Amino acid sequence: MTIFPAIDIKNGRCVRLTQGRMEDETVYSDEPWEVAKKWESMGASVIHLVDLDGAVEGNARNLPVIKKIISDINIPVQIGGGIRDVKTAEAYVSIPGVKRIIIGTAAYENPALVHTLARKYPGRVAVGIDAKNGRVAIKGWVTVTDERASGFAKKLEGAGVACIIYTDISRDGMLAGPNVEATREIAESVDIPVVASGGISSIADIESYRGVPLEGMIIGKALYSGAIDLGEAVKAAGNL
């Protein structure tokens, strides 16, 4: 099972948000490429990048910073945030070192885009399902829809997506533990690999996913606060 250390970028800096609130940020570094190199040195095999400004605005706002991060490390990345059209998707996919792109808002608003990109870039298109109280949230978590996350996941079957990245917004950045049962519900209801995200704050939290069919887990704030050592997390996930 893979551990994906998260680097969230806002105004060119590495930040963490609390429950996705753009105004509730903690800045951890003005040089996110240095953070990426640190995670690589501690055993990361892939890094999870999010352009937070892009997620809200719908464009590749932090593309220059993202390119520098990728050029400074020797491991692949997956990238999401603001990828809502073919042009932006192609701009990311064409960068050497990008393992896959993550479609969030556009997957909900324009399902045909997911099908188009998945056919064009097999194995390189993931869908991010962000949920609050079990319902899909879009546009940088600003808008909560009436769609059940589990129902939306089922709709993605047959689209050819590489994986679903499921985030429980209420747990994200809170260090309060993950929503294992909600994640299990998603993972067991579809034939698409699932990556868990949100609330993982200890090695015990990682181990709480034992028996849940996951591709991996994304860890953010717990790494930055020191609550989890990345090397220990990688080892724990490898034993699941």
N, C-alpha and C positions, 0 to 999 in steps of 0.2 A: 504494500500500500504506500502511495506516494504522499509526502508532506510538501505542500506548496507554501513557502513563506510569501506573504503578501506585501506588496509595495503599492500603496495608494498615493497618487500624485495629484496635488492641488496647487495651482500657481507655481508649478515647477519644483515644488518641495515634497518631501516624503512626510505624509501626515496620517493620522488615524482619526476617524470620526466616531462619535457615540451614537449608535442606532441610526446611522446614516444621515445625521443632521449636519448639513454643510457648515452651519455657523458654530457647531460644537466640535472644533478640531484641536488636535494636539500636534504640533510640528516636531518631528523627530530628526529631520536633517534637511539642510538646504542643498545637499548633494546626494540625491537618491541613488546614483550610480555607485557611490561608496557603500551604501547599504546593501545593494545587490552583490557587490564583491564580498562583503562580510558574510552574507547568507551562503554564497557559493563556497567560501572557505570553511564553513561549518557543516558542510555536507549536503546542501540543497542540490537536487538534480534538475529542478525546473523552478522558475519563479513566476508568481501570479502578479501581473501588473494591471492596475486600474487607473484610467484617466478620469478622475472624479469630475473635473470641469467638463470634459467631453460627455460624460454620462448625463449631465444636466442640460448642456447646451446643444448636444447632438453633433459634435464635430471633433476632429482630432486636435484638440487644443494643445496638448502637451507632447505632440509628436517629436519635436527636437530632443526633448529630455529623454523620451522613451528610446529613441535611436541611440543616444549616448549610453544609456544603461545597457542596451543589447550589445553594443560594440565593446564595452568594457568587461564583459563576462564571457565565459566559455561554456555556459549551459543554456538551454533553450528557455523561452518564456511563453506564457499564454497571456493574451492581452484583451482587455475589454474596456468599455466606456465610450459611448458616442459612435459606435459602429452601426450606422442605420441606413447605409446604402452601399451599392456595389463598389463605387469608387473608393470609399474609405476602407472597405474590407480589402480591396486589392492593394491599397497603399501599405497596409500592415502585412498582408500575406507575402508581399514581395520582399520584405526585409529578411535577410538571412538571420536565422536564430529564432524566428517566430514559429513556435510549434503549432499553435492554433489561435484562432480569434474567438471572442465570446460575444454573442449577440444577445442583448437583453431586451430593451424596450422595443426594438424593431421586430423581434420574434413574436411579440404579442400583437403589435399594431400591423405588421406586414408579414404574415407567415410565409408568403410566397418567396420572400427574400431568403429565408432560411433554406428552403428547398433549392433555390437557384445556387446559393453559395455552397451548399453541401454537395451538390452535383459537380460543381466546378472545382472544389477543393476537398475531395474526399478525405475524411479523417482529420480535417483541420478546422472544423467549425463546431463550436460548443454553444449551448444556449444557457444563459444565466437566468434562473428562476429565483427571484427575490420575493420573499413572502412576509407579510405582517398579519398575524392572527390567521394564518392559513390562506391568505388571499394575495394574489400577485400584485407587486408594487413595481412601478415603472418610472422612467425619467429621473434616474438618480434617487429612487425611493421617495420622490416627492408626491407621486400620485398612487394611491392604493385603489385597485380595481375591484370588481365584484367576482372576478374569476378565481375559482379555487386552484391552488397551486398543483394539487394532485391531478385535477382534471386537465389543466394546461399541459402537464407532463405527458399525459396519455395522448394528447393531440400531436405530440412531437414524434411518436412512434411512426416509423416509415419515412420520416423526413431525411434520414441519413446523417443525423447529427452525431458527432464523436462522443459527446458526453453532455450531461446536465450538471450545472453547478448550482446547488441549492443552498441558499442563504436565508436563515431566519433572522430578519432584521431586528427583532426585539432582543435577540441575544448578542448581536454584533457589537463589539467594542465594550461590552459590559463585564467581561470576565466572570460571567455568572453560570457558565456551563452550557453545553450545546443542547439543542432540542433533538435528542436522539430518536424519539418515537416519530416525530414528523418527518425526519430524514429517512427513517426506515420505511415509512409509508410510501414515500416517493420511490426509494430504491427498489422496493419489492413489487411495485405496481407497474414498472416499465422494464423493457429489455435493453435500455440505454444505460451505459455506465454513469454513475453518479459520484460527484465530488461534494463533500460536505463543507459548509462554511458557517461561521457565526458562533461565538461563545466559547470556543475551545480555550481553556485557561490552565490546564494542568495535564500531566502525563495520564492521570486517572481519567480525564475526559477523553483522551485519545483511546484509552483502553475500553471506555464505555461503548465504543462502536464495534467491539468484537461481535462477530456474527452478522453485522450489517453489510450487505454486498456493495462495498464502495470501491471506487478507483483510488480515492485519496481524500485528503483533508487540507483545507486552507487555514493557516494560522496567521493572525495579524498582531493584534495588540499584546497578546501574551508574550510574544517574542520581544517586542519593544520594551515592555515593562520588566522583563526578566523573569516573569512567572514560569516560562518554559525555556529550556535550553534547546536550541534547534538540533544539535547533535543527538541529544537524548530522545527528542521527538522522532527523529528519523529512525532511530534504533527501535523505539517502542512500536512504531507503525510497521516496521519490518517483521515484528513478531506476531502481528495480528493474523 
